Amino acid sequence: MKQIVIVADDRPGIVADVTMALGEKGVNIGTIDGEAIKGVGVVRMTVSDYDLALRVLRDAGFHAFSEEVILIQLEDKPGALARVARRFKDARIDITSLRIVSRDGKTGVVALSCEDSERAKELVRDELLS
């Protein structure tokens, strides 16, 4: 699975500008997550058409890029994510982004990206969704 990452100066209206630009060109947003850290805004999203979305965002002046995301399913209980994170630590694979996509009380879906996706997929093959 792919996700788009936008890195921009943190300012009021960035979410409105991103979502309006995509909406006007018919790009549907599947998931979106944003945060501001020390004046820098980072938005991560999944969309219906990655190539079109990247063109629209770049034309609108955003620094946007696509990255591979691995989806894993874990038991929804304390320590489940820590167990997986420990695998990455022990294998010396750096997780560059991570977010809990959904939880239903029994299981949770986690999206993560790292520099070596193929090695990471092998590391979590027993919990891999994509």
N, C-alpha and C positions, 0 to 999 in steps of 0.2 A: 504494500500500500504506500502511496505517496502522500506527503503533506506539503503545504506551501508555508514558508516562513518569510515574514516581512520584518525588516529591521529599520526603524525610523527614529528620528528625534521625537521624544515624548511631547505631545501637544494636545490641547483640547480638540476634539473633532476627528481624530485619526480613524476611529472605528466607523464613524459616519462616512468619511471619505472612502475608505476601503470598501465598505458594504454597498454604498451607492454606486461606485464605479463598477463593481462586479454585477450588481443587480441590473443596471442599465444595459449590460451586454448579455443578460440572460444566464449568468453563471450562478448556479445554486450552491449555497454554502451548506456543507453537511455538518461540520463541527467547527467551532472557533474558540480560541483561547488567547487572551492577551494579558500582558503585564508590563509595568514600567519599572525600570531599574536604573537609578541614578541618571535620569534624563533621557534614557533610551527606551523606546517602546518596542516590544517584540510581540508579534501576532502570529499564531500558528493556526492553520485551518486545513480542512479537507473540502474539496469542491467537486462539482459535477464534471468540469472540463479543465484539467490542469494546464494544458497548453494555452488555451484561450485566457484563462485567469492570469497566467504569468504575463502574457502580452498586455492585457488590460492594466494590470498593476504597474508594469514598467512604463507604459504610455502615460499613466497617471503620475509618474515620478517617484514611485516606490522602489526601494531595493528589495526585490522579492526573489526567492529561489525555492527550488523543490528539493526535498530530501526523502529518502526511503524510510519508512516506518515499519516496525515489526509489531504485530498485535499478539499479545499473549493473554491467556485466560488463567486466572488464579482463584483459589478458594478465597472467599471473602472472610478472612479471619486474621487476627493479629499475627504478624510475623511472616505472612506469605510473601509480601513484596520484599522484605528484608532477605529472605532465603534466596530469591532470584538475584537481588542486588549483590549478594555475597558471591554468587557464581561469577558475575561480571568482574567483581573486584579480584577474585582469585585468578581469573583468566587474564587479568590486566586489560580488559576491554572497557574503554571509556564510554559511558552513556552520555550523549550530548543533549538529549531531551527525553522527558518522561512525563506522562500524564495518565491519570485514571480516567478512562473514557466512560465506563458505566459500571454500576454495581446493582445487584438485585438482592443482596442479603445472603446469597449462597456462593455466587461467583462474582468476580470483577474482571473487566477487560482493561488492559494496560497497553498504551501505545508508547513505544520507545524507539529512539534512533541512536545510532552509534557509528563510529568511523568504519567499522568492519562488519557490515550487515550479514555477510555470509557466515562468518565465524560466530556472530551473535545468534543467528538462526539455529546453528548447530548446537549451541550452548543451551538453548531453551526449546529444543525440538519437541519435548514432551508436553509443553504448554503452548505451543505455537498455533495461532489461528490463521495467519497469512504468511 
